[in-house]
Structures are given as C-alpha cells and as structure tokens.
Amino acid sequence: MTAGHHTDDGRFTSRQRYIVITALLGLFIDGFDILIVSGALLGLVPAMGLSPGQVGLVSAGAFAGMVAGSLASGPLTDRFGRRIVFFGDMLLFIVSSALMFFAETPAQLIVLRVLAGVAIGADMPAALAMIAEFSPRARRGTVLALGNAFWPAGFVVAGALSIVVYQFADPAQAWRYLLMTPLVPAAVLVFLRREVPESPRWLLSRGRTEEAHRVFEECGFPAAVGETPPPTGSRPGLSSLLRRGRPRTLLLLVSAFWLVSNIVGSAILIYTPTVIKTVAKGGVFTPLVFATVVNVVVVVVNVATSLWVVDRAGRRPLAIVPSVVVAFALIAVAAASGNPIVIATGFAVVSIATSGMLAGVYYAWGSELFATGIRGRSLAITNAIGKLGSVAGVALFPTLFIAAPAISFAVLAVVVFAVVAALIRWAPETKGRSLDELEYLGAGEIPVEPAGDPFQPVDPGPRRAAGRE
C-alpha cells in the first residue's frame, strides 16, 4: 500500500463510508426524536391537560438529558474508545423509547424523555469523532456537514409520520404511538454498528500502534502496517482544555456559537407547529404540513451547502453569513405585531439557517479544532453547552412568547450579533487541512494570536512536526 503524506490523504473507501453512515444515522435518530415530540404535543397537551410549564418540561426533558449524556460520554469516549459508547447509547435509547408508550403522567413522561436524551447526548461526541477520524481530509467538511442533513431528514420523516398517525389513530392515543416510533431506526442502527471498528487515531493516541495499523489497512487509509503515521498527540485531560491559550479560546468560541444556535434554533424548531396553529387559528393539519415543508427545505439547503460550499468556501463564511440572516429574521419577527405571514416567514428562515447551515459548521469545527486525545471531551463540553441552550430556549419559549414576544426576539437578535462579532475576530478556517496538521492547533502548540492574518489557521510546519516525533 502506498503511504500518503498524511493519514487522511487517501480516497473515501467503501469501508470508510459504511462507518461514517452508521455515525450519521445517529444524528438522523436525534432529529427524528426531537420533532416527533413536536407532533406528539398536538395530541398530548389536550390528552393530559398540560400547562405551559409542563409543555416546556416535556419538550426540554430530552435536551436536559442530552447535556448529562454528552458530559458523561466525553471522558468515556477519550478513555475507553469511541466504539463502546457508539454502540451502547443506542441500547439505552431503545429501552426508554419503548417505555414512553406506557406513560400515564407528565412526570413519567419527563423522566423517560430525559433518559432518551441521555442516550442521544452520549452518541453525538462519539459519532462526530468517528466521522472526523474515518473521513479523508478532502471530503471531511462535506461529510461532517452532511450530518446536519441527516438531522433534519429525521425531522422530515417524523413530520410525515405524525401526519399519517393523526389521520389513522385515535387522536387521544396518537401521541403514544409517535413517541415510541424512534426505537425502530435505533434497533436497525444497533445491528449495523456491530461491524464498526475502533478509531485508529484513538488507538494511536493510546499507544496501541499495531491495532491502529490493522484498522488503517482494513479501511484503506494511506498508512501501511509498520509505518508510524504523523503524531496524534498525547493524552491530555480536561486541564489542557481549560488552561489559558489556544485550546481554551477555541473551546469558548465553539461553545458560544453552539449555545446561541441552539437557544434560537431549538425553540423555533419545536414550537413552529404550535405557534403557526395559534397565529393562523387553524387545526392540526396546516401547522404540521408547514413544519414538514420547512424541514424538507432545510434538508435541501444543507445538502447543497455540504456538497458545494463547506469544502470550497470554508467553515467561516458558512457560520457568519447565516448568523447575520438569523439575527435580521428575529428582528422581523419582533416587529411583526402578530402578523402571521411575517411570523411564519421568520420562523422558516431561522429554521433553515440554524438547522440547515449553522449546525453543520459546528459538526465540522467541533470535530476538527481539538487534538485526538481531547476530541471526545471537547465535543462533550461544547455539545452539552449547546444543549443547555436548547433546554433554556425550549423551556422558556412558551412563557416568553405569551408574555413579551417582541422584547424576547429582539434580545436574541442582539445576542446573535455578538456571536457574529466573536466569529469574525477569532474563528479559524480549517477547510482542506489534515487532522495530522490540526493536531498542533488543537493541542495548543500554536499561539493564540499568530503573526499574519489572525483569522486563518497557522501551518505548524516541519519544525513543529519534527518536535513532536
């Protein structure tokens, strides 16, 4: 086998594609589960007589679980490997989804939603690490961003399924069928993930070189057995992420970006059917169709940006421009004075920009900007902070939308503009760069403010690389 200059210089083999798809399908289940709750609420609220506060808790339960699951899985992913978390979290998700059919009280439902969220939150750090570490660098941005197409694809399937279930099932019981349906794709995914090997980069970071070489060869990477690939860093702990310097700057930047994206995007996503039903004063069918159509557009936009933008224009433009669009859409909704057309348009634009573009940027940056030894922890922390944003947005939205909608949307717009300013100042560009090179950036071996253009990543160069060998 001919060795490439970097371990991720090679082509995208069929084995690599299989592994990446099993990771992407976890994101599909994440999206499917989130939106199935949106549809279930239309029947669940009258069936259980839920108050606005209880609606917020049921909706936010999964996001709260995601925070706990993500924080727990990060250290486990870095210490014990990507594969064990990658496989086990889906088993927990299957059990919690099945039990939702039998829930009789809001409290029972909230507990089960939290457990389902723990499983989903645990899956994301492992899944994104697997995608990044099994993808060739020429297509890594595309593949990571496509995770954001699988996520809203779950919305589309869940929305369409909600329409079908409400047409044929007893409206008072339809929510039960909807909440347990995610276990079907999860069971299929557990079967598929049995054949996934451990990440060779993680194996190298743990000193298990012989096993790493076997996986490199099995998956068609340009690193032959007996050859030592470029260094993948030591095994730093949480302290290396929090110490002053490049890792902490990147951690704060990615966390802030993902936090605000989730505060805005999750609330708009979950409550679009409910809000459209309120302002349009219609039945169940129209808001479900509207939300499903918007999510179809989200998938189309994401596929287009993933295939033709993220690995050409780069991550920075795809983060900054849609964020500005989101801010102006929020201002339009704030000034709408209850106009249903403006509100529907604004909600659609925010959903398309956040779920269709910004999430894909996080998947790429969150996976690329940190060294192998701390990739799981960094993804866990940034994802958990983002999910805290989802908890806050989803839990508070029903109350704020009724009490002070204009002020709430205007404040969110200001916060988004603040994140845009931070991105312009500190966000690095990672397109086309090997993970071998980015190890030095992610491990903190490159200054926070290097000479030259501070907005571009620094090439570690032969001297840096030689120093690590």
C-alpha positions in Angstrom: 0.0 0.0 0.0 1.4 3.4 -0.9 1.6 5.7 2.0 0.2 9.3 1.6 1.8 12.4 3.1 -0.9 12.4 5.7 -3.0 9.5 7.1 -6.2 11.2 5.7 -4.9 12.0 2.2 -6.4 8.9 0.6 -9.7 8.3 -1.2 -13.0 7.7 0.5 -13.3 3.9 0.6 -16.4 1.8 0.8 -15.4 0.7 4.3 -15.0 4.2 5.5 -18.4 5.2 4.0 -20.1 2.3 5.9 -18.6 3.5 9.2 -19.5 7.2 8.6 -23.0 6.3 7.6 -23.6 4.4 10.9 -22.5 7.6 12.7 -24.6 9.9 10.5 -27.7 7.7 11.2 -27.3 8.5 14.9 -27.9 12.1 14.0 -30.9 11.1 12.0 -32.4 9.5 15.1 -31.6 12.6 17.1 -33.6 14.8 14.7 -36.4 12.2 14.4 -36.8 12.0 18.2 -36.9 15.8 18.6 -39.5 16.5 16.0 -41.7 13.5 16.9 -42.2 15.3 20.2 -43.3 18.4 18.3 -46.0 16.4 16.6 -46.9 14.4 19.7 -47.6 17.6 21.7 -50.5 18.4 19.5 -52.3 15.4 20.9 -50.5 15.1 24.3 -51.4 18.6 25.5 -55.2 18.1 25.4 -54.9 14.4 26.4 -53.1 15.2 29.7 -54.2 18.8 30.1 -50.7 20.1 30.2 -50.0 23.6 31.4 -47.5 25.8 29.5 -44.9 25.0 32.2 -45.4 21.3 31.8 -45.2 21.6 28.0 -41.9 23.2 28.4 -40.6 20.5 30.8 -41.8 17.6 28.5 -40.2 19.3 25.5 -37.0 20.2 27.3 -36.6 16.9 29.1 -34.7 15.3 26.2 -32.4 18.3 25.9 -31.6 18.2 29.6 -30.8 14.5 29.2 -28.5 15.3 26.3 -26.5 17.6 28.5 -25.9 14.9 31.0 -25.3 12.2 28.4 -22.8 14.3 26.5 -20.8 15.3 29.6 -20.7 11.7 30.7 -19.7 10.2 27.3 -16.9 12.7 26.5 -14.4 11.3 29.1 -15.6 7.8 28.4 -15.0 8.3 24.6 -11.5 9.5 25.2 -10.6 6.9 27.8 -12.3 3.7 26.6 -12.7 4.4 22.9 -15.3 5.7 20.5 -16.9 2.3 19.7 -18.1 1.2 23.2 -20.1 4.5 23.6 -21.1 4.5 20.0 -22.8 1.1 20.4 -24.1 1.2 24.0 -26.0 4.5 23.9 -28.5 3.2 21.3 -29.5 0.3 23.6 -30.5 2.8 26.3 -32.4 4.8 23.7 -34.4 1.8 22.6 -35.5 0.9 26.1 -36.6 4.5 27.0 -38.5 5.0 23.7 -40.4 1.7 24.2 -41.4 2.7 27.8 -42.9 6.0 26.6 -45.9 4.1 25.2 -47.0 3.2 28.7 -46.5 6.7 30.4 -49.6 7.8 32.3 -48.5 11.0 33.9 -46.4 14.1 32.9 -43.8 13.1 35.5 -43.3 9.7 34.0 -43.0 11.1 30.5 -40.5 13.7 31.6 -38.3 11.1 33.2 -38.3 8.9 30.0 -37.7 11.9 27.8 -34.6 12.7 30.0 -33.3 9.1 29.6 -33.8 9.2 25.8 -31.9 12.5 25.8 -29.0 10.9 27.8 -28.7 8.3 25.1 -28.8 10.9 22.3 -26.4 13.2 24.1 -23.9 10.4 24.6 -24.0 9.5 20.9 -23.0 12.8 19.5 -19.4 13.1 20.7 -18.6 9.5 19.7 -20.4 9.8 16.4 -18.7 13.1 15.4 -15.3 11.8 16.4 -15.8 8.7 14.3 -16.9 10.7 11.3 -13.9 13.1 11.6 -11.4 10.3 12.2 -12.6 8.0 9.4 -13.0 10.6 6.7 -10.4 11.8 4.1 -9.5 15.4 4.6 -10.6 16.4 1.1 -14.2 15.4 2.0 -14.2 15.7 5.8 -16.0 19.0 5.9 -18.7 17.7 3.5 -19.2 14.5 5.4 -19.4 16.3 8.8 -21.7 18.9 7.5 -23.9 16.2 5.9 -24.6 15.1 9.5 -26.7 18.2 9.5 -28.7 16.8 6.6 -29.3 13.6 8.4 -30.6 15.5 11.4 -33.3 17.5 9.6 -34.0 14.4 7.5 -35.2 12.9 10.8 -37.5 15.9 11.1 -39.0 15.3 7.7 -39.7 11.6 8.4 -41.1 12.4 11.8 -43.3 15.1 10.4 -44.7 12.9 7.7 -45.2 10.1 10.2 -47.0 12.5 12.5 -49.5 13.4 9.7 -50.1 9.7 8.9 -50.6 8.7 12.6 -53.1 11.5 13.3 -55.0 10.6 10.2 -55.5 6.9 11.2 -55.0 6.7 15.0 -57.3 7.8 17.8 -56.2 11.5 18.4 -56.2 10.9 22.2 -53.7 8.0 21.8 -51.7 9.0 18.7 -49.0 10.7 20.8 -48.2 7.3 22.4 -47.5 5.7 19.0 -45.5 8.7 17.9 -43.2 8.7 21.0 -42.2 5.1 20.7 -41.5 5.1 16.9 -37.9 6.2 17.2 -36.9 2.8 18.6 -37.4 1.2 15.1 -34.5 3.0 13.4 -32.4 2.8 16.6 -32.8 -1.0 16.6 -31.6 -1.1 12.9 -28.6 1.1 13.9 -27.6 -1.2 16.7 -27.4 -4.0 14.2 -25.3 -2.0 11.8 -22.9 -0.7 14.4 -21.8 -4.2 15.4 -19.4 -4.2 12.4 -17.7 -0.9 13.2 -14.0 -1.0 14.4 -12.4 1.3 16.9 -11.0 4.6 15.6 -7.3 4.1 14.5 -6.5 7.7 15.6 -7.8 6.9 19.1 -5.8 3.7 19.1 -2.6 5.6 18.2 -3.3 8.2 21.0 -3.4 5.3 23.5 -0.2 3.7 22.2 -1.9 0.8 20.5 0.0 1.2 17.3 -0.3 -2.4 16.0 -4.1 -2.4 16.3 -4.2 1.1 14.7 -2.3 -0.1 11.7 -4.6 -3.0 11.2 -7.6 -0.6 11.1 -5.8 1.8 8.8 -5.1 -1.1 6.4 -8.6 -2.6 6.7 -10.2 0.8 5.9 -7.9 1.8 3.1 -6.1 4.6 4.8 -2.6 5.5 3.2 -0.7 4.3 6.3 0.8 0.9 5.8 1.5 -1.7 8.6 4.9 -1.0 10.1 4.8 2.7 9.3 4.3 5.3 12.0 1.7 7.9 11.0 2.1 11.5 12.0 1.8 12.1 15.7 -1.7 12.3 17.1 -0.8 14.0 20.4 -0.5 12.9 24.0 -3.4 12.0 26.2 -4.2 15.4 27.9 -7.0 15.7 30.3 -9.6 18.4 31.0 -7.0 20.8 32.3 -5.4 21.1 28.9 -8.7 22.4 27.5 -9.2 24.9 30.3 -5.7 26.4 30.6 -5.0 29.8 29.1 -4.2 29.6 25.4 -5.5 28.3 22.1 -7.5 25.3 23.3 -9.5 27.4 25.8 -10.1 30.2 23.2 -11.4 27.6 20.7 -13.5 25.9 23.4 -15.1 29.2 24.4 -15.7 30.2 20.8 -17.3 27.0 19.6 -19.3 26.7 22.8 -20.7 30.3 22.5 -21.5 29.6 18.8 -23.3 26.4 19.5 -25.1 27.7 22.6 -26.7 30.6 20.8 -27.5 28.5 17.7 -29.4 26.0 20.0 -31.2 28.6 22.1 -32.7 30.1 18.9 -32.9 27.0 16.7 -34.4 24.5 19.1 -37.1 26.8 20.4 -38.2 27.8 16.8 -38.0 24.2 15.7 -40.0 22.6 18.5 -42.7 25.2 18.6 -43.2 26.1 14.9 -46.4 23.9 14.6 -47.8 25.2 17.9 -47.1 28.9 17.0 -48.4 28.5 13.5 -51.6 26.9 14.8 -52.0 29.8 17.3 -51.4 32.7 14.9 -53.2 31.1 11.9 -56.1 29.9 14.1 -56.3 26.6 12.3 -56.4 22.9 13.0 -53.6 20.4 13.3 -53.1 19.6 9.7 -51.9 23.0 8.4 -49.1 23.6 11.0 -47.8 20.0 10.6 -47.7 20.4 6.8 -46.0 23.8 7.2 -43.3 22.4 9.6 -42.7 19.4 7.4 -42.3 21.6 4.2 -39.8 23.8 6.1 -37.8 20.8 7.1 -37.7 19.5 3.6 -36.2 22.8 2.6 -33.7 22.5 5.5 -32.5 19.2 4.2 -32.2 20.5 0.6 -30.3 23.6 1.8 -28.0 21.5 3.9 -27.2 19.0 1.2 -26.4 21.9 -1.2 -24.1 23.7 1.3 -22.5 20.5 2.4 -21.7 19.3 -1.2 -20.8 22.6 -2.7 -19.9 25.2 0.0 -18.3 23.9 3.2 -15.2 22.4 1.5 -15.0 25.2 -1.1 -15.9 28.5 0.7 -14.9 27.1 4.1 -16.4 27.0 7.6 -16.1 30.7 8.5 -18.4 32.1 5.8 -20.9 29.4 6.5 -21.0 30.4 10.1 -21.0 34.1 9.8 -23.4 34.9 6.9 -26.3 32.6 8.1 -25.9 34.0 11.6 -26.5 37.5 10.3 -29.5 36.3 8.4 -30.9 34.7 11.6 -30.4 38.0 13.6 -32.4 40.0 11.0 -35.1 37.4 10.8 -35.5 37.6 14.6 -35.8 41.4 14.3 -38.5 41.0 11.7 -40.5 38.6 14.0 -40.0 41.0 16.9 -41.6 43.8 14.8 -44.3 41.7 13.3 -47.1 42.6 15.8 -48.7 39.2 15.4 -48.7 39.2 11.6 -49.0 35.5 10.7 -47.2 35.8 7.4 -44.2 37.6 8.8 -44.0 35.2 11.8 -44.3 32.1 9.6 -41.6 33.5 7.2 -39.3 34.5 10.0 -39.6 31.1 11.7 -38.9 29.4 8.4 -35.8 31.5 7.7 -34.5 30.9 11.2 -35.0 27.1 11.0 -33.4 26.9 7.5 -30.4 29.0 8.6 -29.8 27.3 12.0 -30.7 23.7 11.2 -29.7 23.9 7.6 -26.4 25.6 7.9 -25.1 26.5 11.3 -25.3 23.0 12.8 -23.2 21.7 10.0 -20.5 24.2 10.8 -20.5 23.1 14.5 -20.2 19.5 13.4 -17.1 20.4 11.4 -15.4 22.8 13.8 -16.2 20.9 16.9 -14.6 17.8 15.5 -11.6 19.4 13.8 -10.3 22.0 16.2 -9.2 19.8 19.0 -6.5 17.2 19.3 -7.4 13.5 19.3 -6.7 12.9 23.0 -9.2 15.6 23.9 -11.6 15.4 21.0 -14.2 13.5 22.9 -14.1 15.8 25.9 -14.2 18.9 23.7 -17.2 17.6 21.8 -18.9 16.7 25.0 -18.4 20.1 26.6 -19.4 22.1 23.5 -22.4 19.8 22.8 -23.5 20.0 26.4 -23.4 23.7 26.5 -25.3 23.8 23.2 -28.0 21.5 24.7 -28.2 23.7 27.7 -29.1 26.4 25.3 -31.8 24.1 23.9 -33.1 23.4 27.4 -33.4 27.2 28.1 -34.9 28.0 24.7 -37.4 25.2 24.7 -38.4 25.5 28.4 -38.8 29.3 28.4 -40.3 29.9 24.9 -43.9 29.1 25.7 -43.9 31.6 28.6 -41.9 34.3 26.8 -43.9 34.1 23.6 -47.1 34.9 25.5 -45.6 37.4 27.9 -43.1 39.6 25.8 -42.6 38.2 22.3 -41.2 41.4 20.7 -38.6 42.0 23.5 -37.6 38.3 23.6 -36.9 38.1 19.9 -35.1 41.5 19.9 -32.8 40.4 22.7 -32.0 37.1 20.9 -31.1 39.1 17.8 -28.6 41.2 19.8 -27.0 38.0 21.2 -26.6 36.5 17.7 -24.9 39.7 16.5 -22.5 39.4 19.5 -21.6 35.9 18.4 -21.0 37.1 14.8 -18.5 39.6 16.1 -16.7 36.9 18.0 -16.6 34.7 14.9 -15.1 37.4 12.8 -12.4 38.1 15.4 -11.4 34.6 16.5 -12.8 31.8 14.2 -10.1 29.9 12.3 -10.6 28.3 8.9 -9.9 24.5 8.7 -11.0 23.6 5.2 -8.7 21.3 3.4 -6.4 20.7 6.3 -5.3 17.3 7.5 -6.1 16.2 11.1 -2.4 15.5 11.3 -1.7 19.2 10.9 -4.7 20.3 13.1 -3.3 18.2 16.0 -0.9 21.0 16.7 -3.6 23.7 16.6 -5.9 21.6 18.8 -3.2 20.6 21.3 -2.3 24.3 21.9 1.2 24.2 20.3 0.3 27.2 18.1 0.0 30.7 19.6 -3.5 32.1 20.1 -2.7 35.2 18.0 0.0 34.2 15.5 1.8 36.6 13.2 0.0 37.4 10.0 -3.8 37.1 9.4 -5.3 36.2 12.9 -8.4 34.8 11.2 -6.5 32.0 9.4 -5.1 28.7 10.9 -1.3 28.5 11.2 0.6 25.9 9.3 2.6 24.1 12.0 5.4 23.4 9.5 8.1 20.8 9.5 9.8 22.2 12.6 6.7 21.8 14.8 6.1 18.3 13.4 9.6 17.2 14.0 9.4 18.4 17.5 6.6 16.1 18.3 8.1 13.0 16.8 
